[in-house]
Structure formats: structure tokens, C-alpha cells
């Protein structure tokens, strides 16, 4: 869930796979519940819910968990979740954006502020870190689903701005206003998506050497362990 924070490959070496899996399931389930609560419970009529379910399936969330999360949207009708964004600077002065989904903003603000302070960082005001990023619509598809050549053709036909491929997934970029239109076109040929959403892409990266990365990795892990935190973006780029 850490978006473009350039440490996804490193964190799995630390042997916390089961714990991370549980957290990912929890966060994806919360997004499904909120998407179903705010819109239609039919994924065909609710793009946010459809994307949340597709992301859950890509993460191997069991079907029963997905159905329970949708049903929970009716039970938790009295709960009001808010999407809140926090910005600041972490260890090594890297710019960080934290996206949360919470029913108690005072609790969440206190948690985020404490993690930043303990790591030697600081929270800032809205805009203090986000000017280091641009927001883009990002659609990710497993490379097993479609070839590099075909996804490039489909992305162009769908009106996307850019298509990148690596060993694990294809990443399609488009404007934030066009993301669901592009996705709808892609769905004519592709049924499984890793994720679909608005992400913060760094304009310039801060190189973090191997000698200095431990404190920063621990900082990101503490953020990821919090249930209220959905996504983390930073302009840190780890060098091996």
C-alpha cells in the first residue's frame, strides 16, 4: 500500500510477510466497506467499489472477506469515515504524504504526528510536501494478464498518457479526471487489475544510501502498521 515510496522490494526482506498480509487485508476490506457505503453496492455501478474489489482479489483476499466487507457497509451506517491527508518530512528530510481513512480524525492526527516526531521528522501544513509531487491516475495490471506490446496498444486506445512495464506489472498513467474512463476501456479486454487509484508521483527523488536507509525503512513500517493509514508516498529512492 505504500505507493511510489521505492521500498516495496526492501520491506519484504525483513520477514514480516504474515503480519503485513493481515494489515493489507484489513485496509483493503475497509476501503471496500467505505466504497459500498458511499455508493451503489453493485460493483458494476460503483467504480470505486469495483476497483477496491479488484485490488482485494489481486492481494488474494478471500471471497468471504470481500462479501463481509460489503455487508458491513449496511451495519456500519452510523460510522462516518473521512479521507484525510497529512504531509511532512521524515528522516533524511524526505517529503512524505500519508493518506488515511478514519472515523476519528483526532486519533489519527495524534498517531501520525507521534510517528513523525519519534523518527526525527515533522508534520507540515497542507501543501508543505505535496508540491514535490504530481497527482496521476495509476492503473496496475499483472504482466501475466497481457503482453507488453498489447497493453501499450490498449493504453493508447483508451486515452492514457503513458504506459510502463517491468517484470511484475504494467503501469498505466493518465490524468486523475480520466482514470475511470481509461479503466472502463481496458476492462473490455482485461478483467484482473492489481490496483486503480490516484497516486502521488515524486517530481524529484532523494537518493538514500544503504548506510542511511534503516531509520527510514523503520519509519515507513511504523506508518504502514497503523490501521487508519491507507497509503504512503515519499520521494525517497533507495540505492543498493
Secondary structure as GFF3:
##gff-version 3
##sequence-region A 1 240
A	DSSP	alpha_helix	8	11	.	.	.	ID=ss1
A	DSSP	three_ten_helix	12	14	.	.	.	ID=ss2
A	DSSP	alpha_helix	17	38	.	.	.	ID=ss3
A	DSSP	three_ten_helix	43	45	.	.	.	ID=ss4
A	DSSP	alpha_helix	47	58	.	.	.	ID=ss5
A	DSSP	alpha_helix	63	75	.	.	.	ID=ss6
A	DSSP	beta_strand	82	89	.	.	.	ID=ss7
A	DSSP	three_ten_helix	91	93	.	.	.	ID=ss8
A	DSSP	beta_strand	95	102	.	.	.	ID=ss9
A	DSSP	alpha_helix	105	118	.	.	.	ID=ss10
A	DSSP	beta_strand	122	124	.	.	.	ID=ss11
A	DSSP	three_ten_helix	130	132	.	.	.	ID=ss12
A	DSSP	beta_strand	133	142	.	.	.	ID=ss13
A	DSSP	alpha_helix	148	158	.	.	.	ID=ss14
A	DSSP	beta_strand	162	165	.	.	.	ID=ss15
A	DSSP	beta_strand	169	174	.	.	.	ID=ss16
A	DSSP	alpha_helix	179	186	.	.	.	ID=ss17
A	DSSP	beta_strand	195	202	.	.	.	ID=ss18
A	DSSP	beta_strand	206	208	.	.	.	ID=ss19
A	DSSP	three_ten_helix	210	212	.	.	.	ID=ss20
A	DSSP	alpha_helix	213	224	.	.	.	ID=ss21
A	DSSP	beta_strand	229	234	.	.	.	ID=ss22
A	DSSP	beta_strand	236	238	.	.	.	ID=ss23
###
